[in-house]
Amino acid sequence: MQLKSTRQLLKKIPGFPCLYRHKVNEIYYGITKVLGNRKEHRLGTTDRKLAERDLKAWLQDLAEIEPGEARKTVGNLLGNP
């Protein structure tokens, strides 16, 4: 029997977009797409209300990143062309 990955064990939480729960350890995760790339974030809690609050904060942080900034490399950030 092959072990399932974390992605395979995530179950969508109905009624709350981007919120998933791990089937085995019941930890909540946030999953969304930014600039066509899938972003996952372990919320680190088994409490639903706390997970919803943490998810909103994480999504807000992602929204504050300017699209051009998200694609910069470490070299570009350090001033190297």
mmCIF file of the N, C-alpha and C atoms, coordinates in Angstrom:
data_MODEL
# 
_entry.id   MODEL 
# 
loop_
_atom_site.group_PDB 
_atom_site.id 
_atom_site.type_symbol 
_atom_site.label_atom_id 
_atom_site.label_alt_id 
_atom_site.label_comp_id 
_atom_site.label_asym_id 
_atom_site.label_entity_id 
_atom_site.label_seq_id 
_atom_site.pdbx_PDB_ins_code 
_atom_site.Cartn_x 
_atom_site.Cartn_y 
_atom_site.Cartn_z 
_atom_site.occupancy 
_atom_site.B_iso_or_equiv 
_atom_site.pdbx_formal_charge 
_atom_site.auth_seq_id 
_atom_site.auth_comp_id 
_atom_site.auth_asym_id 
_atom_site.auth_atom_id 
_atom_site.pdbx_PDB_model_num 
ATOM 1   N N  . MET A 1 1  ? 0.835   -1.182 0.000   1.00 0.00 ? 1  MET A N  1 
ATOM 2   C CA . MET A 1 1  ? 0.000   0.000  0.000   1.00 0.00 ? 1  MET A CA 1 
ATOM 3   C C  . MET A 1 1  ? 0.882   1.248  0.000   1.00 0.00 ? 1  MET A C  1 
ATOM 4   N N  . GLN A 1 2  ? 0.559   2.170  -0.894  1.00 0.00 ? 2  GLN A N  1 
ATOM 5   C CA . GLN A 1 2  ? 1.340   3.391  -1.009  1.00 0.00 ? 2  GLN A CA 1 
ATOM 6   C C  . GLN A 1 2  ? 0.780   4.462  -0.068  1.00 0.00 ? 2  GLN A C  1 
ATOM 7   N N  . LEU A 1 3  ? 1.686   5.154  0.625   1.00 0.00 ? 3  LEU A N  1 
ATOM 8   C CA . LEU A 1 3  ? 1.277   6.224  1.525   1.00 0.00 ? 3  LEU A CA 1 
ATOM 9   C C  . LEU A 1 3  ? 0.812   7.436  0.716   1.00 0.00 ? 3  LEU A C  1 
ATOM 10  N N  . LYS A 1 4  ? -0.192  8.127  1.223   1.00 0.00 ? 4  LYS A N  1 
ATOM 11  C CA . LYS A 1 4  ? -0.707  9.315  0.550   1.00 0.00 ? 4  LYS A CA 1 
ATOM 12  C C  . LYS A 1 4  ? 0.059   10.546 1.014   1.00 0.00 ? 4  LYS A C  1 
ATOM 13  N N  . SER A 1 5  ? 0.196   11.503 0.090   1.00 0.00 ? 5  SER A N  1 
ATOM 14  C CA . SER A 1 5  ? 0.870   12.755 0.431   1.00 0.00 ? 5  SER A CA 1 
ATOM 15  C C  . SER A 1 5  ? -0.097  13.656 1.199   1.00 0.00 ? 5  SER A C  1 
ATOM 16  N N  . THR A 1 6  ? 0.447   14.726 1.752   1.00 0.00 ? 6  THR A N  1 
ATOM 17  C CA . THR A 1 6  ? -0.382  15.682 2.478   1.00 0.00 ? 6  THR A CA 1 
ATOM 18  C C  . THR A 1 6  ? -1.473  16.238 1.572   1.00 0.00 ? 6  THR A C  1 
ATOM 19  N N  . ARG A 1 7  ? -1.129  16.583 0.339   1.00 0.00 ? 7  ARG A N  1 
ATOM 20  C CA . ARG A 1 7  ? -2.121  17.117 -0.600  1.00 0.00 ? 7  ARG A CA 1 
ATOM 21  C C  . ARG A 1 7  ? -3.280  16.151 -0.806  1.00 0.00 ? 7  ARG A C  1 
ATOM 22  N N  . GLN A 1 8  ? -2.988  14.870 -0.876  1.00 0.00 ? 8  GLN A N  1 
ATOM 23  C CA . GLN A 1 8  ? -4.029  13.868 -1.090  1.00 0.00 ? 8  GLN A CA 1 
ATOM 24  C C  . GLN A 1 8  ? -4.916  13.700 0.137   1.00 0.00 ? 8  GLN A C  1 
ATOM 25  N N  . LEU A 1 9  ? -4.418  14.063 1.298   1.00 0.00 ? 9  LEU A N  1 
ATOM 26  C CA . LEU A 1 9  ? -5.173  13.886 2.535   1.00 0.00 ? 9  LEU A CA 1 
ATOM 27  C C  . LEU A 1 9  ? -5.951  15.140 2.959   1.00 0.00 ? 9  LEU A C  1 
ATOM 28  N N  . LEU A 1 10 ? -5.886  16.203 2.161   1.00 0.00 ? 10 LEU A N  1 
ATOM 29  C CA . LEU A 1 10 ? -6.603  17.420 2.506   1.00 0.00 ? 10 LEU A CA 1 
ATOM 30  C C  . LEU A 1 10 ? -8.044  17.350 2.005   1.00 0.00 ? 10 LEU A C  1 
ATOM 31  N N  . LYS A 1 11 ? -8.971  17.708 2.880   1.00 0.00 ? 11 LYS A N  1 
ATOM 32  C CA . LYS A 1 11 ? -10.396 17.688 2.550   1.00 0.00 ? 11 LYS A CA 1 
ATOM 33  C C  . LYS A 1 11 ? -10.922 19.116 2.611   1.00 0.00 ? 11 LYS A C  1 
ATOM 34  N N  . LYS A 1 12 ? -11.656 19.526 1.560   1.00 0.00 ? 12 LYS A N  1 
ATOM 35  C CA . LYS A 1 12 ? -12.223 20.875 1.486   1.00 0.00 ? 12 LYS A CA 1 
ATOM 36  C C  . LYS A 1 12 ? -13.259 21.068 2.571   1.00 0.00 ? 12 LYS A C  1 
ATOM 37  N N  . ILE A 1 13 ? -13.220 22.246 3.211   1.00 0.00 ? 13 ILE A N  1 
ATOM 38  C CA . ILE A 1 13 ? -14.213 22.602 4.227   1.00 0.00 ? 13 ILE A CA 1 
ATOM 39  C C  . ILE A 1 13 ? -15.331 23.369 3.528   1.00 0.00 ? 13 ILE A C  1 
ATOM 40  N N  . PRO A 1 14 ? -16.547 22.838 3.519   1.00 0.00 ? 14 PRO A N  1 
ATOM 41  C CA . PRO A 1 14 ? -17.637 23.516 2.815   1.00 0.00 ? 14 PRO A CA 1 
ATOM 42  C C  . PRO A 1 14 ? -18.002 24.847 3.475   1.00 0.00 ? 14 PRO A C  1 
ATOM 43  N N  . GLY A 1 15 ? -18.348 25.810 2.636   1.00 0.00 ? 15 GLY A N  1 
ATOM 44  C CA . GLY A 1 15 ? -18.807 27.093 3.143   1.00 0.00 ? 15 GLY A CA 1 
ATOM 45  C C  . GLY A 1 15 ? -17.711 28.086 3.454   1.00 0.00 ? 15 GLY A C  1 
ATOM 46  N N  . PHE A 1 16 ? -16.454 27.698 3.293   1.00 0.00 ? 16 PHE A N  1 
ATOM 47  C CA . PHE A 1 16 ? -15.355 28.625 3.555   1.00 0.00 ? 16 PHE A CA 1 
ATOM 48  C C  . PHE A 1 16 ? -14.278 28.417 2.496   1.00 0.00 ? 16 PHE A C  1 
ATOM 49  N N  . PRO A 1 17 ? -14.180 29.344 1.526   1.00 0.00 ? 17 PRO A N  1 
ATOM 50  C CA . PRO A 1 17 ? -13.220 29.183 0.434   1.00 0.00 ? 17 PRO A CA 1 
ATOM 51  C C  . PRO A 1 17 ? -11.777 29.100 0.933   1.00 0.00 ? 17 PRO A C  1 
ATOM 52  N N  . CYS A 1 18 ? -10.988 28.289 0.282   1.00 0.00 ? 18 CYS A N  1 
ATOM 53  C CA . CYS A 1 18 ? -9.538  28.149 0.520   1.00 0.00 ? 18 CYS A CA 1 
ATOM 54  C C  . CYS A 1 18 ? -9.199  27.397 1.801   1.00 0.00 ? 18 CYS A C  1 
ATOM 55  N N  . LEU A 1 19 ? -10.158 26.893 2.547   1.00 0.00 ? 19 LEU A N  1 
ATOM 56  C CA . LEU A 1 19 ? -9.881  26.222 3.815   1.00 0.00 ? 19 LEU A CA 1 
ATOM 57  C C  . LEU A 1 19 ? -10.002 24.706 3.651   1.00 0.00 ? 19 LEU A C  1 
ATOM 58  N N  . TYR A 1 20 ? -8.955  24.002 4.093   1.00 0.00 ? 20 TYR A N  1 
ATOM 59  C CA . TYR A 1 20 ? -8.895  22.545 4.005   1.00 0.00 ? 20 TYR A CA 1 
ATOM 60  C C  . TYR A 1 20 ? -8.458  21.992 5.353   1.00 0.00 ? 20 TYR A C  1 
ATOM 61  N N  . ARG A 1 21 ? -8.797  20.698 5.596   1.00 0.00 ? 21 ARG A N  1 
ATOM 62  C CA . ARG A 1 21 ? -8.374  20.035 6.833   1.00 0.00 ? 21 ARG A CA 1 
ATOM 63  C C  . ARG A 1 21 ? -7.746  18.698 6.485   1.00 0.00 ? 21 ARG A C  1 
ATOM 64  N N  . HIS A 1 22 ? -6.646  18.405 7.136   1.00 0.00 ? 22 HIS A N  1 
ATOM 65  C CA . HIS A 1 22 ? -5.940  17.134 6.955   1.00 0.00 ? 22 HIS A CA 1 
ATOM 66  C C  . HIS A 1 22 ? -6.781  16.025 7.571   1.00 0.00 ? 22 HIS A C  1 
ATOM 67  N N  . LYS A 1 23 ? -6.978  14.950 6.823   1.00 0.00 ? 23 LYS A N  1 
ATOM 68  C CA . LYS A 1 23 ? -7.853  13.865 7.279   1.00 0.00 ? 23 LYS A CA 1 
ATOM 69  C C  . LYS A 1 23 ? -7.297  13.098 8.471   1.00 0.00 ? 23 LYS A C  1 
ATOM 70  N N  . VAL A 1 24 ? -5.979  13.039 8.615   1.00 0.00 ? 24 VAL A N  1 
ATOM 71  C CA . VAL A 1 24 ? -5.381  12.231 9.674   1.00 0.00 ? 24 VAL A CA 1 
ATOM 72  C C  . VAL A 1 24 ? -5.153  13.043 10.946  1.00 0.00 ? 24 VAL A C  1 
ATOM 73  N N  . ASN A 1 25 ? -4.409  14.153 10.841  1.00 0.00 ? 25 ASN A N  1 
ATOM 74  C CA . ASN A 1 25 ? -4.064  14.910 12.053  1.00 0.00 ? 25 ASN A CA 1 
ATOM 75  C C  . ASN A 1 25 ? -5.008  16.079 12.331  1.00 0.00 ? 25 ASN A C  1 
ATOM 76  N N  . GLU A 1 26 ? -5.954  16.349 11.428  1.00 0.00 ? 26 GLU A N  1 
ATOM 77  C CA . GLU A 1 26 ? -7.005  17.363 11.566  1.00 0.00 ? 26 GLU A CA 1 
ATOM 78  C C  . GLU A 1 26 ? -6.484  18.798 11.657  1.00 0.00 ? 26 GLU A C  1 
ATOM 79  N N  . ILE A 1 27 ? -5.250  19.038 11.205  1.00 0.00 ? 27 ILE A N  1 
ATOM 80  C CA . ILE A 1 27 ? -4.696  20.386 11.132  1.00 0.00 ? 27 ILE A CA 1 
ATOM 81  C C  . ILE A 1 27 ? -5.293  21.076 9.908   1.00 0.00 ? 27 ILE A C  1 
ATOM 82  N N  . TYR A 1 28 ? -5.595  22.366 10.042  1.00 0.00 ? 28 TYR A N  1 
ATOM 83  C CA . TYR A 1 28 ? -6.165  23.127 8.932   1.00 0.00 ? 28 TYR A CA 1 
ATOM 84  C C  . TYR A 1 28 ? -5.068  23.713 8.052   1.00 0.00 ? 28 TYR A C  1 
ATOM 85  N N  . TYR A 1 29 ? -5.386  23.836 6.760   1.00 0.00 ? 29 TYR A N  1 
ATOM 86  C CA . TYR A 1 29 ? -4.489  24.386 5.755   1.00 0.00 ? 29 TYR A CA 1 
ATOM 87  C C  . TYR A 1 29 ? -5.252  25.404 4.918   1.00 0.00 ? 29 TYR A C  1 
ATOM 88  N N  . GLY A 1 30 ? -4.533  26.374 4.396   1.00 0.00 ? 30 GLY A N  1 
ATOM 89  C CA . GLY A 1 30 ? -5.089  27.309 3.441   1.00 0.00 ? 30 GLY A CA 1 
ATOM 90  C C  . GLY A 1 30 ? -4.450  27.050 2.090   1.00 0.00 ? 30 GLY A C  1 
ATOM 91  N N  . ILE A 1 31 ? -5.262  27.057 1.034   1.00 0.00 ? 31 ILE A N  1 
ATOM 92  C CA . ILE A 1 31 ? -4.754  26.835 -0.316  1.00 0.00 ? 31 ILE A CA 1 
ATOM 93  C C  . ILE A 1 31 ? -5.409  27.853 -1.239  1.00 0.00 ? 31 ILE A C  1 
ATOM 94  N N  . THR A 1 32 ? -4.579  28.548 -2.021  1.00 0.00 ? 32 THR A N  1 
ATOM 95  C CA . THR A 1 32 ? -5.089  29.517 -2.986  1.00 0.00 ? 32 THR A CA 1 
ATOM 96  C C  . THR A 1 32 ? -4.112  29.604 -4.152  1.00 0.00 ? 32 THR A C  1 
ATOM 97  N N  . LYS A 1 33 ? -4.513  30.309 -5.194  1.00 0.00 ? 33 LYS A N  1 
ATOM 98  C CA . LYS A 1 33 ? -3.637  30.543 -6.336  1.00 0.00 ? 33 LYS A CA 1 
ATOM 99  C C  . LYS A 1 33 ? -3.248  32.011 -6.384  1.00 0.00 ? 33 LYS A C  1 
ATOM 100 N N  . VAL A 1 34 ? -1.954  32.264 -6.622  1.00 0.00 ? 34 VAL A N  1 
ATOM 101 C CA . VAL A 1 34 ? -1.427  33.614 -6.770  1.00 0.00 ? 34 VAL A CA 1 
ATOM 102 C C  . VAL A 1 34 ? -0.596  33.629 -8.045  1.00 0.00 ? 34 VAL A C  1 
ATOM 103 N N  . LEU A 1 35 ? -0.981  34.491 -8.980  1.00 0.00 ? 35 LEU A N  1 
ATOM 104 C CA . LEU A 1 35 ? -0.281  34.598 -10.264 1.00 0.00 ? 35 LEU A CA 1 
ATOM 105 C C  . LEU A 1 35 ? -0.149  33.240 -10.953 1.00 0.00 ? 35 LEU A C  1 
ATOM 106 N N  . GLY A 1 36 ? -1.179  32.421 -10.851 1.00 0.00 ? 36 GLY A N  1 
ATOM 107 C CA . GLY A 1 36 ? -1.199  31.112 -11.497 1.00 0.00 ? 36 GLY A CA 1 
ATOM 108 C C  . GLY A 1 36 ? -0.468  30.019 -10.739 1.00 0.00 ? 36 GLY A C  1 
ATOM 109 N N  . ASN A 1 37 ? 0.122   30.338 -9.609  1.00 0.00 ? 37 ASN A N  1 
ATOM 110 C CA . ASN A 1 37 ? 0.840   29.340 -8.806  1.00 0.00 ? 37 ASN A CA 1 
ATOM 111 C C  . ASN A 1 37 ? 0.039   28.990 -7.559  1.00 0.00 ? 37 ASN A C  1 
ATOM 112 N N  . ARG A 1 38 ? -0.001  27.715 -7.232  1.00 0.00 ? 38 ARG A N  1 
ATOM 113 C CA . ARG A 1 38 ? -0.720  27.256 -6.045  1.00 0.00 ? 38 ARG A CA 1 
ATOM 114 C C  . ARG A 1 38 ? 0.124   27.534 -4.805  1.00 0.00 ? 38 ARG A C  1 
ATOM 115 N N  . LYS A 1 39 ? -0.493  28.186 -3.842  1.00 0.00 ? 39 LYS A N  1 
ATOM 116 C CA . LYS A 1 39 ? 0.169   28.487 -2.564  1.00 0.00 ? 39 LYS A CA 1 
ATOM 117 C C  . LYS A 1 39 ? -0.551  27.725 -1.465  1.00 0.00 ? 39 LYS A C  1 
ATOM 118 N N  . GLU A 1 40 ? 0.222   27.052 -0.634  1.00 0.00 ? 40 GLU A N  1 
ATOM 119 C CA . GLU A 1 40 ? -0.329  26.309 0.500   1.00 0.00 ? 40 GLU A CA 1 
ATOM 120 C C  . GLU A 1 40 ? 0.277   26.847 1.782   1.00 0.00 ? 40 GLU A C  1 
ATOM 121 N N  . HIS A 1 41 ? -0.535  26.860 2.831   1.00 0.00 ? 41 HIS A N  1 
ATOM 122 C CA . HIS A 1 41 ? -0.051  27.368 4.114   1.00 0.00 ? 41 HIS A CA 1 
ATOM 123 C C  . HIS A 1 41 ? -0.653  26.530 5.235   1.00 0.00 ? 41 HIS A C  1 
ATOM 124 N N  . ARG A 1 42 ? 0.214   25.951 6.063   1.00 0.00 ? 42 ARG A N  1 
ATOM 125 C CA . ARG A 1 42 ? -0.248  25.180 7.216   1.00 0.00 ? 42 ARG A CA 1 
ATOM 126 C C  . ARG A 1 42 ? -0.641  26.168 8.301   1.00 0.00 ? 42 ARG A C  1 
ATOM 127 N N  . LEU A 1 43 ? -1.897  26.128 8.722   1.00 0.00 ? 43 LEU A N  1 
ATOM 128 C CA . LEU A 1 43 ? -2.396  27.087 9.704   1.00 0.00 ? 43 LEU A CA 1 
ATOM 129 C C  . LEU A 1 43 ? -2.048  26.687 11.130  1.00 0.00 ? 43 LEU A C  1 
ATOM 130 N N  . GLY A 1 44 ? -1.659  25.443 11.338  1.00 0.00 ? 44 GLY A N  1 
ATOM 131 C CA . GLY A 1 44 ? -1.115  25.017 12.621  1.00 0.00 ? 44 GLY A CA 1 
ATOM 132 C C  . GLY A 1 44 ? -2.103  24.898 13.758  1.00 0.00 ? 44 GLY A C  1 
ATOM 133 N N  . THR A 1 45 ? -3.377  24.696 13.457  1.00 0.00 ? 45 THR A N  1 
ATOM 134 C CA . THR A 1 45 ? -4.366  24.570 14.515  1.00 0.00 ? 45 THR A CA 1 
ATOM 135 C C  . THR A 1 45 ? -5.428  23.544 14.116  1.00 0.00 ? 45 THR A C  1 
ATOM 136 N N  . THR A 1 46 ? -6.075  22.975 15.121  1.00 0.00 ? 46 THR A N  1 
ATOM 137 C CA . THR A 1 46 ? -7.203  22.081 14.879  1.00 0.00 ? 46 THR A CA 1 
ATOM 138 C C  . THR A 1 46 ? -8.522  22.779 15.202  1.00 0.00 ? 46 THR A C  1 
ATOM 139 N N  . ASP A 1 47 ? -8.454  24.028 15.648  1.00 0.00 ? 47 ASP A N  1 
ATOM 140 C CA . ASP A 1 47 ? -9.644  24.807 15.991  1.00 0.00 ? 47 ASP A CA 1 
ATOM 141 C C  . ASP A 1 47 ? -10.153 25.535 14.742  1.00 0.00 ? 47 ASP A C  1 
ATOM 142 N N  . ARG A 1 48 ? -11.400 25.312 14.365  1.00 0.00 ? 48 ARG A N  1 
ATOM 143 C CA . ARG A 1 48 ? -11.962 25.863 13.133  1.00 0.00 ? 48 ARG A CA 1 
ATOM 144 C C  . ARG A 1 48 ? -11.982 27.387 13.130  1.00 0.00 ? 48 ARG A C  1 
ATOM 145 N N  . LYS A 1 49 ? -12.459 28.017 14.185  1.00 0.00 ? 49 LYS A N  1 
ATOM 146 C CA . LYS A 1 49 ? -12.556 29.478 14.226  1.00 0.00 ? 49 LYS A CA 1 
ATOM 147 C C  . LYS A 1 49 ? -11.179 30.137 14.160  1.00 0.00 ? 49 LYS A C  1 
ATOM 148 N N  . LEU A 1 50 ? -10.226 29.574 14.867  1.00 0.00 ? 50 LEU A N  1 
ATOM 149 C CA . LEU A 1 50 ? -8.864  30.093 14.827  1.00 0.00 ? 50 LEU A CA 1 
ATOM 150 C C  . LEU A 1 50 ? -8.275  29.922 13.422  1.00 0.00 ? 50 LEU A C  1 
ATOM 151 N N  . ALA A 1 51 ? -8.565  28.790 12.792  1.00 0.00 ? 51 ALA A N  1 
ATOM 152 C CA . ALA A 1 51 ? -8.087  28.544 11.431  1.00 0.00 ? 51 ALA A CA 1 
ATOM 153 C C  . ALA A 1 51 ? -8.684  29.555 10.453  1.00 0.00 ? 51 ALA A C  1 
ATOM 154 N N  . GLU A 1 52 ? -9.964  29.866 10.602  1.00 0.00 ? 52 GLU A N  1 
ATOM 155 C CA . GLU A 1 52 ? -10.601 30.855 9.724   1.00 0.00 ? 52 GLU A CA 1 
ATOM 156 C C  . GLU A 1 52 ? -9.941  32.221 9.878   1.00 0.00 ? 52 GLU A C  1 
ATOM 157 N N  . ARG A 1 53 ? -9.644  32.609 11.109  1.00 0.00 ? 53 ARG A N  1 
ATOM 158 C CA . ARG A 1 53 ? -9.007  33.898 11.371  1.00 0.00 ? 53 ARG A CA 1 
ATOM 159 C C  . ARG A 1 53 ? -7.579  33.929 10.801  1.00 0.00 ? 53 ARG A C  1 
ATOM 160 N N  . ASP A 1 54 ? -6.830  32.851 11.015  1.00 0.00 ? 54 ASP A N  1 
ATOM 161 C CA . ASP A 1 54 ? -5.468  32.781 10.493  1.00 0.00 ? 54 ASP A CA 1 
ATOM 162 C C  . ASP A 1 54 ? -5.457  32.761 8.967   1.00 0.00 ? 54 ASP A C  1 
ATOM 163 N N  . LEU A 1 55 ? -6.436  32.085 8.371   1.00 0.00 ? 55 LEU A N  1 
ATOM 164 C CA . LEU A 1 55 ? -6.534  32.032 6.917   1.00 0.00 ? 55 LEU A CA 1 
ATOM 165 C C  . LEU A 1 55 ? -6.785  33.428 6.349   1.00 0.00 ? 55 LEU A C  1 
ATOM 166 N N  . LYS A 1 56 ? -7.694  34.175 6.956   1.00 0.00 ? 56 LYS A N  1 
ATOM 167 C CA . LYS A 1 56 ? -7.966  35.531 6.488   1.00 0.00 ? 56 LYS A CA 1 
ATOM 168 C C  . LYS A 1 56 ? -6.711  36.396 6.558   1.00 0.00 ? 56 LYS A C  1 
ATOM 169 N N  . ALA A 1 57 ? -5.948  36.272 7.631   1.00 0.00 ? 57 ALA A N  1 
ATOM 170 C CA . ALA A 1 57 ? -4.714  37.046 7.779   1.00 0.00 ? 57 ALA A CA 1 
ATOM 171 C C  . ALA A 1 57 ? -3.693  36.649 6.715   1.00 0.00 ? 57 ALA A C  1 
ATOM 172 N N  . TRP A 1 58 ? -3.562  35.353 6.443   1.00 0.00 ? 58 TRP A N  1 
ATOM 173 C CA . TRP A 1 58 ? -2.616  34.873 5.438   1.00 0.00 ? 58 TRP A CA 1 
ATOM 174 C C  . TRP A 1 58 ? -3.011  35.368 4.049   1.00 0.00 ? 58 TRP A C  1 
ATOM 175 N N  . LEU A 1 59 ? -4.295  35.283 3.723   1.00 0.00 ? 59 LEU A N  1 
ATOM 176 C CA . LEU A 1 59 ? -4.768  35.752 2.421   1.00 0.00 ? 59 LEU A CA 1 
ATOM 177 C C  . LEU A 1 59 ? -4.552  37.258 2.280   1.00 0.00 ? 59 LEU A C  1 
ATOM 178 N N  . GLN A 1 60 ? -4.740  37.997 3.350   1.00 0.00 ? 60 GLN A N  1 
ATOM 179 C CA . GLN A 1 60 ? -4.504  39.440 3.322   1.00 0.00 ? 60 GLN A CA 1 
ATOM 180 C C  . GLN A 1 60 ? -3.021  39.734 3.076   1.00 0.00 ? 60 GLN A C  1 
ATOM 181 N N  . ASP A 1 61 ? -2.144  38.977 3.721   1.00 0.00 ? 61 ASP A N  1 
ATOM 182 C CA . ASP A 1 61 ? -0.702  39.152 3.504   1.00 0.00 ? 61 ASP A CA 1 
ATOM 183 C C  . ASP A 1 61 ? -0.334  38.871 2.049   1.00 0.00 ? 61 ASP A C  1 
ATOM 184 N N  . LEU A 1 62 ? -0.932  37.840 1.452   1.00 0.00 ? 62 LEU A N  1 
ATOM 185 C CA . LEU A 1 62 ? -0.660  37.521 0.051   1.00 0.00 ? 62 LEU A CA 1 
ATOM 186 C C  . LEU A 1 62 ? -1.152  38.630 -0.866  1.00 0.00 ? 62 LEU A C  1 
ATOM 187 N N  . ALA A 1 63 ? -2.282  39.227 -0.537  1.00 0.00 ? 63 ALA A N  1 
ATOM 188 C CA . ALA A 1 63 ? -2.857  40.289 -1.370  1.00 0.00 ? 63 ALA A CA 1 
ATOM 189 C C  . ALA A 1 63 ? -2.019  41.555 -1.318  1.00 0.00 ? 63 ALA A C  1 
ATOM 190 N N  . GLU A 1 64 ? -1.288  41.769 -0.234  1.00 0.00 ? 64 GLU A N  1 
ATOM 191 C CA . GLU A 1 64 ? -0.481  42.983 -0.087  1.00 0.00 ? 64 GLU A CA 1 
ATOM 192 C C  . GLU A 1 64 ? 0.817   42.945 -0.879  1.00 0.00 ? 64 GLU A C  1 
ATOM 193 N N  . ILE A 1 65 ? 1.236   41.768 -1.310  1.00 0.00 ? 65 ILE A N  1 
ATOM 194 C CA . ILE A 1 65 ? 2.449   41.642 -2.117  1.00 0.00 ? 65 ILE A CA 1 
ATOM 195 C C  . ILE A 1 65 ? 2.129   42.110 -3.527  1.00 0.00 ? 65 ILE A C  1 
ATOM 196 N N  . GLU A 1 66 ? 2.895   43.055 -4.038  1.00 0.00 ? 66 GLU A N  1 
ATOM 197 C CA . GLU A 1 66 ? 2.675   43.543 -5.384  1.00 0.00 ? 66 GLU A CA 1 
ATOM 198 C C  . GLU A 1 66 ? 3.057   42.454 -6.377  1.00 0.00 ? 66 GLU A C  1 
ATOM 199 N N  . PRO A 1 67 ? 2.308   42.286 -7.478  1.00 0.00 ? 67 PRO A N  1 
ATOM 200 C CA . PRO A 1 67 ? 2.585   41.221 -8.439  1.00 0.00 ? 67 PRO A CA 1 
ATOM 201 C C  . PRO A 1 67 ? 4.012   41.213 -8.965  1.00 0.00 ? 67 PRO A C  1 
ATOM 202 N N  . GLY A 1 68 ? 4.592   42.385 -9.237  1.00 0.00 ? 68 GLY A N  1 
ATOM 203 C CA . GLY A 1 68 ? 5.963   42.442 -9.720  1.00 0.00 ? 68 GLY A CA 1 
ATOM 204 C C  . GLY A 1 68 ? 6.968   42.004 -8.675  1.00 0.00 ? 68 GLY A C  1 
ATOM 205 N N  . GLU A 1 69 ? 6.672   42.256 -7.418  1.00 0.00 ? 69 GLU A N  1 
ATOM 206 C CA . GLU A 1 69 ? 7.572   41.887 -6.323  1.00 0.00 ? 69 GLU A CA 1 
ATOM 207 C C  . GLU A 1 69 ? 7.598   40.380 -6.106  1.00 0.00 ? 69 GLU A C  1 
ATOM 208 N N  . ALA A 1 70 ? 6.497   39.715 -6.380  1.00 0.00 ? 70 ALA A N  1 
ATOM 209 C CA . ALA A 1 70 ? 6.407   38.275 -6.128  1.00 0.00 ? 70 ALA A CA 1 
ATOM 210 C C  . ALA A 1 70 ? 7.333   37.481 -7.037  1.00 0.00 ? 70 ALA A C  1 
ATOM 211 N N  . ARG A 1 71 ? 7.692   38.026 -8.185  1.00 0.00 ? 71 ARG A N  1 
ATOM 212 C CA . ARG A 1 71 ? 8.528   37.302 -9.147  1.00 0.00 ? 71 ARG A CA 1 
ATOM 213 C C  . ARG A 1 71 ? 10.007  37.670 -9.074  1.00 0.00 ? 71 ARG A C  1 
ATOM 214 N N  . LYS A 1 72 ? 10.372  38.531 -8.173  1.00 0.00 ? 72 LYS A N  1 
ATOM 215 C CA . LYS A 1 72 ? 11.776  38.919 -8.054  1.00 0.00 ? 72 LYS A CA 1 
ATOM 216 C C  . LYS A 1 72 ? 12.600  37.789 -7.447  1.00 0.00 ? 72 LYS A C  1 
ATOM 217 N N  . THR A 1 73 ? 13.830  37.700 -7.917  1.00 0.00 ? 73 THR A N  1 
ATOM 218 C CA . THR A 1 73 ? 14.748  36.713 -7.365  1.00 0.00 ? 73 THR A CA 1 
ATOM 219 C C  . THR A 1 73 ? 15.517  37.340 -6.214  1.00 0.00 ? 73 THR A C  1 
ATOM 220 N N  . VAL A 1 74 ? 16.234  36.534 -5.481  1.00 0.00 ? 74 VAL A N  1 
ATOM 221 C CA . VAL A 1 74 ? 17.052  37.039 -4.380  1.00 0.00 ? 74 VAL A CA 1 
ATOM 222 C C  . VAL A 1 74 ? 18.115  37.988 -4.926  1.00 0.00 ? 74 VAL A C  1 
ATOM 223 N N  . GLY A 1 75 ? 18.672  37.653 -6.068  1.00 0.00 ? 75 GLY A N  1 
ATOM 224 C CA . GLY A 1 75 ? 19.677  38.521 -6.692  1.00 0.00 ? 75 GLY A CA 1 
ATOM 225 C C  . GLY A 1 75 ? 19.124  39.894 -7.027  1.00 0.00 ? 75 GLY A C  1 
ATOM 226 N N  . ASN A 1 76 ? 17.906  39.938 -7.560  1.00 0.00 ? 76 ASN A N  1 
ATOM 227 C CA . ASN A 1 76 ? 17.268  41.224 -7.863  1.00 0.00 ? 76 ASN A CA 1 
ATOM 228 C C  . ASN A 1 76 ? 17.021  42.025 -6.602  1.00 0.00 ? 76 ASN A C  1 
ATOM 229 N N  . LEU A 1 77 ? 16.621  41.379 -5.529  1.00 0.00 ? 77 LEU A N  1 
ATOM 230 C CA . LEU A 1 77 ? 16.365  42.078 -4.289  1.00 0.00 ? 77 LEU A CA 1 
ATOM 231 C C  . LEU A 1 77 ? 17.640  42.655 -3.680  1.00 0.00 ? 77 LEU A C  1 
ATOM 232 N N  . LEU A 1 78 ? 18.770  41.999 -3.942  1.00 0.00 ? 78 LEU A N  1 
ATOM 233 C CA . LEU A 1 78 ? 20.056  42.448 -3.411  1.00 0.00 ? 78 LEU A CA 1 
ATOM 234 C C  . LEU A 1 78 ? 20.694  43.501 -4.313  1.00 0.00 ? 78 LEU A C  1 
ATOM 235 N N  . GLY A 1 79 ? 20.073  43.799 -5.453  1.00 0.00 ? 79 GLY A N  1 
ATOM 236 C CA . GLY A 1 79 ? 20.588  44.826 -6.356  1.00 0.00 ? 79 GLY A CA 1 
ATOM 237 C C  . GLY A 1 79 ? 21.394  44.277 -7.504  1.00 0.00 ? 79 GLY A C  1 
ATOM 238 N N  . ASN A 1 80 ? 21.477  42.974 -7.656  1.00 0.00 ? 80 ASN A N  1 
ATOM 239 C CA . ASN A 1 80 ? 22.182  42.360 -8.778  1.00 0.00 ? 80 ASN A CA 1 
ATOM 240 C C  . ASN A 1 80 ? 21.216  42.221 -9.951  1.00 0.00 ? 80 ASN A C  1 
ATOM 241 N N  . PRO A 1 81 ? 21.640  42.597 -11.164 1.00 0.00 ? 81 PRO A N  1 
ATOM 242 C CA . PRO A 1 81 ? 20.724  42.486 -12.323 1.00 0.00 ? 81 PRO A CA 1 
ATOM 243 C C  . PRO A 1 81 ? 20.439  41.060 -12.729 1.00 0.00 ? 81 PRO A C  1 
# 
